[in-house]
């Protein structure tokens, strides 16, 4: 029987996932950017650029970046789409604090705002965004269906959703190597760098449990989106999902 991503929690089975995810990212915030680069050998930058190009094609004026973390995607969107104002939200105040420093260093404080907020109850009006993005975050949602419902709510009719998420390769040659890397190497390095014994064990578990490919598209459509597509990148290690709110 498949285990839903909502049931995979960073620390224990008793407490709510949202509380534990906030605690985990507060804990690993200082090491987060370095670990992202190290785990993906820097390829995460290429995945992010691909997502930015996709969103830029929609010519949005206002973008909400969910699970913004330290603001990498929010900053990249603002740099590439000069007409857009970007608001990034994240559960972790420590991640947001680092992200705000990066925004200031980038000179984008007039167009990028980062704030702490819950993606399942966003502090935005209905139909207030032209695009919603979320990178490497949906597997951390306590209720994925509610998360997508909130994304639909804040999008204007015709607005774009772009989800970037880590995934399990389907290639039979790549899959065993990937499992070895994520199950043993990433947790070992994560423990050394972040000092959090559980965070980087949770990562591969959450990737394996999150809906992928057509299963993810089905969940997105059930929330009310249309024009759903996905594309696998780098042997399927990352997947980009896109959709639109109906006109």
HELIX and SHEET records of a PDB file:
HELIX    1   1 UNK A    5  UNK A    7  5                                   3    
HELIX    2   2 UNK A   17  UNK A   40  1                                  24    
HELIX    3   3 UNK A   44  UNK A   56  1                                  13    
HELIX    4   4 UNK A   72  UNK A   80  1                                   9    
HELIX    5   5 UNK A   93  UNK A  106  1                                  14    
HELIX    6   6 UNK A  138  UNK A  140  5                                   3    
HELIX    7   7 UNK A  144  UNK A  154  1                                  11    
HELIX    8   8 UNK A  172  UNK A  180  1                                   9    
HELIX    9   9 UNK A  181  UNK A  185  3                                   5    
HELIX   10  10 UNK A  186  UNK A  194  1                                   9    
HELIX   11  11 UNK A  199  UNK A  209  1                                  11    
HELIX   12  12 UNK A  214  UNK A  222  1                                   9    
HELIX   13  13 UNK A  234  UNK A  236  5                                   3    
SHEET    1   A 7 UNK A 112  UNK A 116  0                                        
SHEET    2   A 7 UNK A  85  UNK A  90  1                                        
SHEET    3   A 7 UNK A  62  UNK A  66  1                                        
SHEET    4   A 7 UNK A 129  UNK A 135  1                                        
SHEET    5   A 7 UNK A 155  UNK A 166  1                                        
SHEET    6   A 7 UNK A 238  UNK A 245 -1                                        
SHEET    7   A 7 UNK A 225  UNK A 233 -1                                        
END                                                                             
